């Protein structure tokens, strides 16, 4: 079966085309565009008309591409931005009608479990595994073993939400860094269950999504984004702290000029996302993370083929 999965996140809209059979997935192609669907949702509790228009255009292009490539099924999922908005379900219904596709908003737990499934399909891990997914509006932390999920938590802290609340997309002051970190630590203290921490203690986490993969690209000193080299790269907690200190004083434009591995649309959010990721690793007592290019897209595609 050829599956097409569209993931409408708070910051980006992505497409995965993959052939799925007998629990295995062969990737055909992937696409990403920064659409900022969740811009100011934290403040307004609504998706803006401009954000919906941007995302609708990209979804239309992805649906057309999927049909050109012979997709047997097309599924569009939405996560934090749509969950937190008063007009999100109306938007999802309009996409389903306009493009003739299945479209649904995932709960935080569904998002976490799909991400774990996608990661577990490629990481050859023995014993317990912790997966951290820093998105635009939320962060999912999942602990499991093999294909079995022991527990999952979804936090209202992502690179867009934290940046809009506490930081700026340009230079960030030490006081802003402290405020943002205290906010994330408070969420982790309230929601991260001690049992999950105990199961994951001392293990490298597997981290997915743009914050983690960008940090891996920075550690590798890549001249541009290279998914094949990024997948499986280990980044320590100390290295994340160093990158926060390096990037925070710079404007978004200066970050891009000095570090071309930072993709357009990511430069203003990388500090906020890094704060969330570092806080999660500290809470798990994980020495660092291993970057994974397999994530919720792959987990959803595998679920469609089950």
SEKOLDREN-342382 format. One record per residue (C-alpha): residue in one letter; x, y, z. Coordinates in Angstrom, 2 decimals. Layout:
<nodes>
  code     east    north       up
     a        X        Y        Z
...
</nodes>
This chain:
<nodes>
  code     east    north       up
     x     0.00     0.00     0.00
     x     1.26     3.47    -0.84
     x     0.38     5.82     2.00
     x     0.50     9.60     2.06
     x     0.57    11.27     5.48
     x     0.31    15.03     5.92
     x     1.29    16.40     9.33
     x     0.08    19.93    10.10
     x     2.16    21.05    13.03
     x     2.28    24.37    14.83
     x     5.32    25.50    12.82
     x     5.57    23.29     9.71
     x     3.41    21.23     7.38
     x     5.01    18.02     6.12
     x     4.27    15.21     3.68
     x     5.51    11.63     3.76
     x     4.92     9.26     0.87
     x     5.80     5.68     1.78
     x     5.14     2.11     0.73
     x     3.89     0.08     3.69
     x     3.64    -3.72     3.77
     x     3.92    -6.39     6.47
     x     4.80    -3.86     9.17
     x     7.69    -2.42     7.13
     x     7.97     1.04     5.62
     x     9.94     2.17     2.58
     x    10.11     5.94     2.26
     x     9.41     7.30    -1.23
     x     9.74    11.02    -0.58
     x     9.30    13.71     2.06
     x     8.48    17.41     1.87
     x     8.41    20.22     4.45
     x     7.25    23.81     4.37
     x     7.13    26.30     7.23
     x     3.50    27.44     7.47
     x     3.22    28.62    11.11
     x    -0.33    27.34    11.45
     x    -0.11    27.93    15.18
     x     1.10    31.53    15.06
     x    -0.40    33.33    18.10
     x    -2.78    30.46    18.91
     x    -1.38    30.55    22.44
     x    -2.55    34.18    22.73
     x    -5.75    34.14    20.68
     x    -6.97    30.53    20.98
     x    -7.83    30.74    17.27
     x    -6.14    29.88    13.98
     x    -5.70    33.07    11.98
     x    -7.09    33.36     8.47
     x    -3.59    33.96     7.11
     x    -2.20    30.86     8.83
     x    -5.07    28.70     7.59
     x    -4.65    30.03     4.05
     x    -0.91    29.26     4.09
     x    -1.50    25.77     5.36
     x    -4.46    25.07     3.06
     x    -2.35    25.98     0.02
     x     0.44    23.60     1.06
     x    -1.99    20.79     1.88
     x    -3.53    21.20    -1.58
     x    -0.09    20.91    -3.20
     x     0.70    17.82    -1.12
     x    -2.61    16.13    -2.00
     x    -1.96    16.76    -5.68
     x     1.55    15.31    -5.37
     x     0.29    12.27    -3.48
     x    -2.25    11.49    -6.17
     x     0.36    11.97    -8.90
     x     2.52     9.41    -7.07
     x    -0.28     6.88    -6.85
     x    -1.13     7.09    -3.15
     x    -3.78     4.54    -2.15
     x    -4.77     6.51     0.94
     x    -4.16    10.12     2.06
     x    -4.45    11.10     5.71
     x    -3.95    14.58     7.16
     x    -3.29    14.91    10.88
     x    -3.15    18.00    13.06
     x    -1.66    18.39    16.51
     x    -1.17    21.11    19.11
     x    -2.18    24.24    17.18
     x    -5.52    22.77    16.10
     x    -6.13    21.09    19.47
     x    -5.76    24.43    21.24
     x    -7.83    26.56    18.86
     x   -11.56    27.24    18.95
     x   -11.86    27.06    15.15
     x    -9.52    24.12    14.57
     x   -12.14    21.47    13.91
     x   -13.94    23.71    11.43
     x   -10.63    24.09     9.59
     x   -10.05    20.33     9.56
     x   -13.56    19.65     8.25
     x   -13.05    22.17     5.45
     x    -9.82    20.43     4.38
     x   -11.52    17.04     4.32
     x   -14.37    18.39     2.14
     x   -12.21    20.47    -0.19
     x    -9.61    17.80    -0.94
     x   -11.58    14.59    -0.38
     x    -9.21    13.19     2.20
     x    -9.37    11.85     5.72
     x    -8.37    14.56     8.23
     x    -8.30    14.33    12.01
     x    -6.85    16.11    15.03
     x    -4.76    13.82    17.22
     x    -4.87    13.90    20.99
     x    -1.57    14.45    22.80
     x    -1.39    10.76    23.71
     x    -2.12     9.66    20.13
     x     0.61    12.00    18.91
     x     3.07    10.58    21.43
     x     2.30     6.94    20.60
     x     2.49     7.50    16.84
     x     5.86     9.19    17.27
     x     7.14     6.27    19.36
     x     5.96     3.79    16.71
     x     7.80     5.71    14.02
     x    11.03     5.91    16.01
     x    10.90     2.27    17.12
     x    10.60     1.16    13.49
     x    14.20     2.15    12.78
     x    16.10     2.46    16.07
     x    17.72    -0.84    17.04
     x    17.41    -0.23    20.75
     x    17.64    -2.92    23.43
     x    15.76    -2.31    26.65
     x    13.75     0.80    27.54
     x    13.75     3.80    25.22
     x    12.70     7.39    25.86
     x    11.50     9.48    22.93
     x    11.27    13.28    23.11
     x     9.39    15.22    20.42
     x     9.70    19.00    20.75
     x     7.09    20.40    18.41
     x     5.90    23.94    17.84
     x     3.11    24.01    20.39
     x     3.64    20.91    22.51
     x     6.28    18.41    23.57
     x     5.64    14.69    23.83
     x     7.73    12.39    26.02
     x     7.22     8.65    25.62
     x     8.93     5.74    27.36
     x     8.62     2.22    26.06
     x    10.40    -0.95    25.07
     x    10.27    -2.58    21.66
     x     6.82    -1.66    20.37
     x     5.28    -1.48    23.86
     x     4.60     1.98    25.28
     x     4.93     2.16    29.07
     x     3.68     5.72    29.36
     x     3.42     9.06    27.59
     x     2.93    12.69    28.49
     x     2.13    15.74    26.34
     x     3.21    19.16    27.62
     x     2.03    22.57    26.41
     x     5.57    23.67    25.68
     x     7.04    23.84    22.20
     x     9.44    26.04    20.26
     x     6.72    28.41    19.00
     x     4.72    28.59    22.24
     x     7.78    29.21    24.43
     x     9.20    31.79    22.01
     x     5.92    33.69    21.80
     x     5.43    33.62    25.57
     x     8.87    34.29    26.97
     x    11.49    34.99    24.34
     x    11.89    36.82    21.05
     x    12.69    35.53    17.59
     x    15.81    37.71    17.62
     x    18.35    38.21    20.41
     x    17.31    36.66    23.74
     x    18.41    38.09    27.09
     x    19.63    36.00    30.06
     x    16.49    36.97    32.01
     x    14.27    35.71    29.17
     x    16.21    32.42    29.08
     x    15.70    32.00    32.82
     x    11.96    32.74    32.63
     x    11.45    30.28    29.79
     x    13.40    27.54    31.53
     x    11.45    28.02    34.77
     x     8.17    27.74    32.83
     x     9.21    24.45    31.21
     x    10.61    23.03    34.44
     x     7.30    23.78    36.15
     x     5.38    21.87    33.48
     x     7.76    18.91    33.73
     x     7.48    18.86    37.52
     x     3.68    18.77    37.30
     x     3.23    16.30    34.46
     x     6.26    14.02    34.02
     x     5.45    10.91    36.03
     x     8.19     9.56    38.34
     x     7.64     6.06    36.94
     x     8.55     7.24    33.44
     x    11.65     8.98    34.76
     x    12.72     5.84    36.63
     x    12.35     3.70    33.50
     x    14.38     6.12    31.36
     x    17.00     7.23    33.88
     x    20.54     7.27    32.53
     x    19.58     6.41    28.94
     x    20.21     8.58    25.91
     x    16.84     9.79    24.69
     x    15.79     9.55    21.07
     x    14.78    13.02    19.92
     x    12.76    13.88    16.82
     x    11.55    17.03    15.02
     x    13.24    20.23    13.92
     x    14.87    21.36    17.16
     x    16.70    18.07    17.68
     x    17.70    17.56    14.06
     x    18.92    21.17    13.78
     x    21.07    20.76    16.89
     x    22.51    17.58    15.39
     x    23.28    19.45    12.15
     x    25.00    22.20    14.15
     x    27.10    19.68    16.08
     x    28.17    18.06    12.80
     x    29.06    21.44    11.33
     x    27.04    20.74     8.20
     x    26.94    23.35     5.43
     x    23.23    22.62     4.99
     x    20.57    20.21     6.17
     x    21.47    16.55     5.46
     x    18.92    14.06     6.83
     x    21.06    11.01     6.12
     x    24.00    12.33     8.14
     x    21.80    13.70    10.92
     x    19.95    10.43    11.60
     x    21.65     8.63    14.49
     x    23.85    11.56    15.55
     x    24.36    11.88    19.30
     x    24.26    15.28    21.01
     x    25.10    15.71    24.70
     x    23.28    17.87    27.19
     x    26.41    19.99    27.57
     x    26.48    20.60    23.82
     x    22.86    21.82    23.85
     x    23.70    24.28    26.64
     x    26.66    25.56    24.61
     x    24.49    26.10    21.52
     x    21.87    27.97    23.55
     x    24.62    30.28    24.86
     x    26.01    30.79    21.33
     x    22.71    31.42    19.57
     x    20.70    33.37    22.15
     x    22.55    36.72    21.77
     x    22.27    36.66    17.96
     x    19.47    37.91    15.76
     x    17.65    35.30    13.69
     x    19.40    36.58    10.56
     x    22.82    36.34    12.20
     x    22.10    32.76    13.27
     x    21.28    31.84     9.67
     x    24.33    33.60     8.26
     x    26.75    31.98    10.70
     x    25.12    28.54    10.69
     x    23.63    27.60     7.29
     x    22.45    24.24     8.66
     x    19.63    26.17    10.37
     x    16.72    26.03     7.93
     x    14.75    29.16     7.01
     x    11.87    29.61     9.45
     x    13.78    27.79    12.20
     x    16.32    30.47    13.19
     x    13.90    32.45    15.33
     x    12.69    29.35    17.19
     x    15.82    27.27    17.75
     x    16.66    28.83    21.12
     x    13.17    28.23    22.52
     x    13.09    24.66    21.24
     x    16.55    23.97    22.65
     x    15.48    25.19    26.09
     x    12.53    22.77    26.05
     x    14.65    19.86    24.84
     x    17.40    20.46    27.41
     x    14.85    20.73    30.22
     x    13.25    17.43    29.16
     x    16.63    15.66    29.07
     x    17.53    17.08    32.48
     x    14.22    15.83    33.91
     x    14.85    12.36    32.46
     x    18.49    12.45    33.62
     x    19.44    11.54    30.05
     x    23.09    12.25    29.14
     x    21.98    13.50    25.73
     x    19.91    12.50    22.74
     x    20.24    10.57    19.49
     x    18.58    12.33    16.56
     x    15.97    10.37    14.60
     x    14.63    11.30    11.18
     x    11.76     8.86    11.70
     x     8.90    10.32    13.67
     x     5.13    10.76    13.79
     x     4.80    10.68     9.99
     x     6.30     7.21     9.85
     x     4.29     6.03    12.84
     x     1.03     7.16    11.28
     x     1.93     5.55     7.94
     x     2.72     2.26     9.66
     x    -0.60     2.46    11.51
     x    -2.43     2.92     8.21
     x    -0.84    -0.26     6.91
     x    -1.61    -2.32    10.00
</nodes>
